Amino acid sequence: MFTFLIWCVLFVLCWPLAILALLLYPFIWLILLPFRLVGIAVEGALKLAGP
């Protein structure tokens, strides 16, 4: 919800940048997905190795 409100403010202030952000968001999400998966795997490994 907070992200949507920030996007609305950006849309009012600078609509071309807001449209560009809306179009690039899925690509950025796909680029960051492997890093999230690695983070989940590392967190799980650390929980298994913990006390």
N, CA, C and O atoms as CSV, one atom per row, in Angstrom:
chain,resi,resn,atom,element,x,y,z
A,1,MET,N,N,0.828,-1.192,0.000
A,1,MET,CA,C,0.000,0.000,0.000
A,1,MET,C,C,0.874,1.259,0.000
A,1,MET,O,O,0.592,2.225,-0.709
A,2,PHE,N,N,1.944,1.227,0.814
A,2,PHE,CA,C,2.842,2.377,0.895
A,2,PHE,C,C,3.517,2.638,-0.450
A,2,PHE,O,O,3.693,3.788,-0.853
A,3,THR,N,N,3.896,1.553,-1.144
A,3,THR,CA,C,4.532,1.693,-2.457
A,3,THR,C,C,3.569,2.344,-3.448
A,3,THR,O,O,3.971,3.181,-4.255
A,4,PHE,N,N,2.315,1.961,-3.383
A,4,PHE,CA,C,1.318,2.545,-4.282
A,4,PHE,C,C,1.141,4.037,-4.013
A,4,PHE,O,O,1.005,4.824,-4.949
A,5,LEU,N,N,1.142,4.424,-2.749
A,5,LEU,CA,C,1.009,5.847,-2.420
A,5,LEU,C,C,2.214,6.646,-2.921
A,5,LEU,O,O,2.066,7.755,-3.433
A,6,ILE,N,N,3.405,6.069,-2.768
A,6,ILE,CA,C,4.598,6.746,-3.277
A,6,ILE,C,C,4.525,6.877,-4.791
A,6,ILE,O,O,4.899,7.909,-5.348
A,7,TRP,N,N,4.038,5.817,-5.465
A,7,TRP,CA,C,3.900,5.877,-6.920
A,7,TRP,C,C,2.889,6.951,-7.327
A,7,TRP,O,O,3.105,7.655,-8.314
A,8,CYS,N,N,1.807,7.082,-6.592
A,8,CYS,CA,C,0.810,8.120,-6.900
A,8,CYS,C,C,1.409,9.517,-6.761
A,8,CYS,O,O,1.157,10.386,-7.595
A,9,VAL,N,N,2.194,9.735,-5.721
A,9,VAL,CA,C,2.853,11.033,-5.544
A,9,VAL,C,C,3.816,11.278,-6.696
A,9,VAL,O,O,3.860,12.377,-7.247
A,10,LEU,N,N,4.592,10.255,-7.064
A,10,LEU,CA,C,5.514,10.393,-8.192
A,10,LEU,C,C,4.757,10.669,-9.479
A,10,LEU,O,O,5.215,11.449,-10.314
A,11,PHE,N,N,3.603,10.036,-9.647
A,11,PHE,CA,C,2.800,10.256,-10.851
A,11,PHE,C,C,2.328,11.702,-10.944
A,11,PHE,O,O,2.300,12.278,-12.032
A,12,VAL,N,N,1.961,12.283,-9.822
A,12,VAL,CA,C,1.508,13.678,-9.809
A,12,VAL,C,C,2.676,14.624,-10.082
A,12,VAL,O,O,2.532,15.607,-10.809
A,13,LEU,N,N,3.836,14.318,-9.490
A,13,LEU,CA,C,4.983,15.214,-9.628
A,13,LEU,C,C,5.677,15.075,-10.980
A,13,LEU,O,O,6.050,16.074,-11.595
A,14,CYS,N,N,5.849,13.839,-11.440
A,14,CYS,CA,C,6.586,13.614,-12.686
A,14,CYS,C,C,6.035,12.350,-13.342
A,14,CYS,O,O,6.556,11.257,-13.117
A,15,TRP,N,N,4.997,12.492,-14.142
A,15,TRP,CA,C,4.317,11.318,-14.668
A,15,TRP,C,C,5.160,10.477,-15.622
A,15,TRP,O,O,4.986,9.259,-15.622
A,16,PRO,N,N,6.073,11.042,-16.446
A,16,PRO,CA,C,6.875,10.140,-17.300
A,16,PRO,C,C,7.764,9.193,-16.490
A,16,PRO,O,O,7.935,8.031,-16.857
A,17,LEU,N,N,8.326,9.692,-15.390
A,17,LEU,CA,C,9.152,8.845,-14.531
A,17,LEU,C,C,8.308,7.767,-13.857
A,17,LEU,O,O,8.768,6.638,-13.687
A,18,ALA,N,N,7.095,8.101,-13.477
A,18,ALA,CA,C,6.205,7.118,-12.847
A,18,ALA,C,C,5.821,6.015,-13.840
A,18,ALA,O,O,5.775,4.842,-13.470
A,19,ILE,N,N,5.549,6.378,-15.082
A,19,ILE,CA,C,5.216,5.378,-16.100
A,19,ILE,C,C,6.425,4.488,-16.376
A,19,ILE,O,O,6.283,3.275,-16.533
A,20,LEU,N,N,7.616,5.088,-16.436
A,20,LEU,CA,C,8.836,4.311,-16.646
A,20,LEU,C,C,9.062,3.331,-15.494
A,20,LEU,O,O,9.427,2.178,-15.722
A,21,ALA,N,N,8.846,3.783,-14.263
A,21,ALA,CA,C,8.995,2.911,-13.105
A,21,ALA,C,C,7.985,1.770,-13.158
A,21,ALA,O,O,8.308,0.639,-12.796
A,22,LEU,N,N,6.777,2.056,-13.602
A,22,LEU,CA,C,5.745,1.023,-13.700
A,22,LEU,C,C,6.115,-0.024,-14.747
A,22,LEU,O,O,5.844,-1.210,-14.561
A,23,LEU,N,N,6.731,0.409,-15.844
A,23,LEU,CA,C,7.116,-0.524,-16.897
A,23,LEU,C,C,8.364,-1.328,-16.529
A,23,LEU,O,O,8.486,-2.486,-16.927
A,24,LEU,N,N,9.283,-0.739,-15.782
A,24,LEU,CA,C,10.526,-1.421,-15.433
A,24,LEU,C,C,10.396,-2.323,-14.203
A,24,LEU,O,O,11.246,-3.187,-13.985
A,25,TYR,N,N,9.357,-2.140,-13.404
A,25,TYR,CA,C,9.207,-2.904,-12.159
A,25,TYR,C,C,9.259,-4.419,-12.363
A,25,TYR,O,O,9.961,-5.091,-11.608
A,26,PRO,N,N,8.551,-4.995,-13.347
A,26,PRO,CA,C,8.624,-6.459,-13.512
A,26,PRO,C,C,10.030,-6.941,-13.867
A,26,PRO,O,O,10.446,-8.009,-13.416
A,27,PHE,N,N,10.761,-6.174,-14.665
A,27,PHE,CA,C,12.113,-6.575,-15.037
A,27,PHE,C,C,13.063,-6.509,-13.842
A,27,PHE,O,O,13.914,-7.382,-13.672
A,28,ILE,N,N,12.917,-5.492,-13.031
A,28,ILE,CA,C,13.743,-5.373,-11.826
A,28,ILE,C,C,13.417,-6.511,-10.869
A,28,ILE,O,O,14.316,-7.063,-10.236
A,29,TRP,N,N,12.143,-6.866,-10.756
A,29,TRP,CA,C,11.734,-7.977,-9.895
A,29,TRP,C,C,12.364,-9.280,-10.372
A,29,TRP,O,O,12.823,-10.082,-9.558
A,30,LEU,N,N,12.390,-9.498,-11.698
A,30,LEU,CA,C,12.993,-10.718,-12.232
A,30,LEU,C,C,14.501,-10.746,-12.009
A,30,LEU,O,O,15.066,-11.807,-11.742
A,31,ILE,N,N,15.153,-9.604,-12.115
A,31,ILE,CA,C,16.597,-9.539,-11.891
A,31,ILE,C,C,16.928,-9.827,-10.428
A,31,ILE,O,O,17.927,-10.486,-10.143
A,32,LEU,N,N,16.109,-9.346,-9.506
A,32,LEU,CA,C,16.386,-9.520,-8.080
A,32,LEU,C,C,15.937,-10.873,-7.532
A,32,LEU,O,O,16.317,-11.241,-6.421
A,33,LEU,N,N,15.141,-11.614,-8.288
A,33,LEU,CA,C,14.613,-12.895,-7.816
A,33,LEU,C,C,15.701,-13.903,-7.428
A,33,LEU,O,O,15.577,-14.527,-6.374
A,34,PRO,N,N,16.759,-14.093,-8.223
A,34,PRO,CA,C,17.800,-15.055,-7.797
A,34,PRO,C,C,18.459,-14.665,-6.474
A,34,PRO,O,O,18.804,-15.540,-5.681
A,35,PHE,N,N,18.637,-13.380,-6.227
A,35,PHE,CA,C,19.237,-12.942,-4.971
A,35,PHE,C,C,18.320,-13.262,-3.790
A,35,PHE,O,O,18.800,-13.608,-2.710
A,36,ARG,N,N,17.025,-13.150,-3.985
A,36,ARG,CA,C,16.080,-13.510,-2.927
A,36,ARG,C,C,16.134,-15.007,-2.638
A,36,ARG,O,O,16.107,-15.425,-1.481
A,37,LEU,N,N,16.210,-15.810,-3.702
A,37,LEU,CA,C,16.277,-17.257,-3.518
A,37,LEU,C,C,17.560,-17.662,-2.793
A,37,LEU,O,O,17.534,-18.536,-1.926
A,38,VAL,N,N,18.673,-17.034,-3.142
A,38,VAL,CA,C,19.933,-17.316,-2.449
A,38,VAL,C,C,19.812,-16.910,-0.981
A,38,VAL,O,O,20.288,-17.631,-0.103
A,39,GLY,N,N,19.193,-15.783,-0.705
A,39,GLY,CA,C,19.003,-15.341,0.673
A,39,GLY,C,C,18.163,-16.321,1.475
A,39,GLY,O,O,18.462,-16.585,2.640
A,40,ILE,N,N,17.123,-16.859,0.869
A,40,ILE,CA,C,16.284,-17.849,1.555
A,40,ILE,C,C,17.082,-19.111,1.835
A,40,ILE,O,O,16.973,-19.687,2.917
A,41,ALA,N,N,17.896,-19.553,0.856
A,41,ALA,CA,C,18.706,-20.758,1.037
A,41,ALA,C,C,19.751,-20.561,2.128
A,41,ALA,O,O,19.952,-21.449,2.958
A,42,VAL,N,N,20.414,-19.414,2.137
A,42,VAL,CA,C,21.428,-19.146,3.150
A,42,VAL,C,C,20.792,-19.055,4.530
A,42,VAL,O,O,21.350,-19.563,5.503
A,43,GLU,N,N,19.648,-18.424,4.624
A,43,GLU,CA,C,18.960,-18.326,5.904
A,43,GLU,C,C,18.573,-19.714,6.426
A,43,GLU,O,O,18.714,-19.995,7.616
A,44,GLY,N,N,18.090,-20.569,5.538
A,44,GLY,CA,C,17.749,-21.926,5.944
A,44,GLY,C,C,18.970,-22.716,6.384
A,44,GLY,O,O,18.907,-23.458,7.364
A,45,ALA,N,N,20.083,-22.564,5.671
A,45,ALA,CA,C,21.316,-23.270,6.049
A,45,ALA,C,C,21.824,-22.786,7.402
A,45,ALA,O,O,22.299,-23.585,8.208
A,46,LEU,N,N,21.728,-21.503,7.652
A,46,LEU,CA,C,22.175,-20.973,8.940
A,46,LEU,C,C,21.279,-21.438,10.085
A,46,LEU,O,O,21.758,-21.654,11.198
A,47,LYS,N,N,19.996,-21.591,9.822
A,47,LYS,CA,C,19.096,-22.088,10.874
A,47,LYS,C,C,19.382,-23.556,11.176
A,47,LYS,O,O,19.272,-23.987,12.324
A,48,LEU,N,N,19.750,-24.328,10.149
A,48,LEU,CA,C,20.072,-25.730,10.376
A,48,LEU,C,C,21.387,-25.879,11.142
A,48,LEU,O,O,21.535,-26.784,11.963
A,49,ALA,N,N,22.336,-24.988,10.870
A,49,ALA,CA,C,23.654,-25.079,11.500
A,49,ALA,C,C,23.673,-24.416,12.874
A,49,ALA,O,O,24.643,-24.561,13.618
A,50,GLY,N,N,22.626,-23.702,13.212
A,50,GLY,CA,C,22.593,-22.970,14.477
A,50,GLY,C,C,22.413,-23.885,15.683
A,50,GLY,O,O,22.222,-25.092,15.535
A,51,PRO,N,N,22.474,-23.305,16.869
A,51,PRO,CA,C,22.362,-24.106,18.108
A,51,PRO,C,C,21.010,-24.700,18.343
A,51,PRO,O,O,20.803,-25.386,19.344
